Amino acid sequence: MNKTIKKLDNNLCQALTRVCEQAKLDIPCFVWVTHTADYARFPSSLRITCVFETDVDLCNAIVLQHDEQLIKKIQQTLLKAGVLLKRAKNQVAFDTEEAGAVQRLLK
C-alpha cells in the first residue's frame, strides 16, 4: 500500500469511526461499521457494512428508517473527508452479528 492510499484509508477509517461512535449513541442495537475497497477502483469499489446485534434489531432499525439515516450520515461524513459516494444505497449494506455467528457455526 503506497503512502497516498494509506492516507486515504486512514481518512476513511477516521470518518467511519465518527459515524460509528455517533450511531452507537443514537441507534439502538447498532454495533459497528466496517469497510472494504479496491483502491485501484476507488471510490466506486468502496463497500461499507453497518452491523446490528440481531436480525430483529436490524428489522426494527429498517422500520424506524435508521438504515436511511445511517446511509445519509455516512454519505455526508465521507463527503467532508473528500470521498463522494455516487451510489450510497448500493455501497452501504447492513448485517447482523447473529447472522455472522450462524455462518461461523455452519462452516
N, C-alpha and C positions, 0 to 999 in steps of 0.2 A: 504494500500500500504506500503510494508516494505521499509526500508532505501535503499536497493540496487536497487529496482525498481524505487523509487523516483529519485535516482541519474541517472539512465539510462534514465528515462523520461525527466529529466532536460537537460541532454546532448543532447538528441534527439531534444527537443524543441529549444535549442540554435543553433544546426546545421541547423534545418529547418528555423529558423528565419534568419540566414545568407543567405540561399538560397533565401528566400522570399524578403529580402531587396535588394539583387542584381538583382533579376528578375524584381522587380518593376522599377528599373532603366533601365534595358536592353530590356525589352519586353513590347511593347505597350499593354495597357488594362489588364495587369496582375494585380490581386488584392491581393490575399493572398493564403496561403497554410495551410492545417490542416492535422491532422493525427489521426488514431485510432490504438489500438493494444491490443491484449490479451497477457499480458506479460508472461503467462504460456507457450505460443507457439511462443515467440519472437525469431528471427525477422521475421519468415515466416508469422506471423499474421499481421505484420505492413502494414497498408494501408494509403497512402498519397494522398491527393486530392489537386490539383492546380486549383485555381478558377480565371476565367476571367470575365469581366463585362457582355458581351453579347454572345449569340450563334455565331453571326457574328465574334466577336473578337476571339473566340476560333477557328472557322474555318480558319480565317486568320493566326492565330498562327500555326495551323497544316500545312497549305500550306507553310508557311515560315520555317517549321521544328523547331519552338520554343518548341514544345512539346518534341521532341527528345533531344534538348539542356537542357531542364529542367530535364528530366529523368537522363541524364548523370551527370548534376551538382548535383542533389540530391544524386545519387549513389556515386559520388566522395566525397562529403561533409560528408555523413554518414560514408563512409569507414574511413575517417580521424578521425571520432568520435568513431570508433570501431564497427560500425554496417555494416555488409555485407548483401547487398540485392542481393540474387541469382537470383530472378525473378523480377527485377526492372520494366520491362514493364507491368507485371501483378499486381504489387503492387502500381504503381502510376497511378492515374486516373485524369481526367480533367472534370471540371464542370463550370457552369456559375452562376453568381448572378441572372441573368434573369430567368434561369430555376428554381432556388430556390424560386424566387418571385412568379412564376406561380404555383408551388406546394403549397405554403402557401395560395394562393388565392383559390385553389381548395379544401382545407380542410374545 
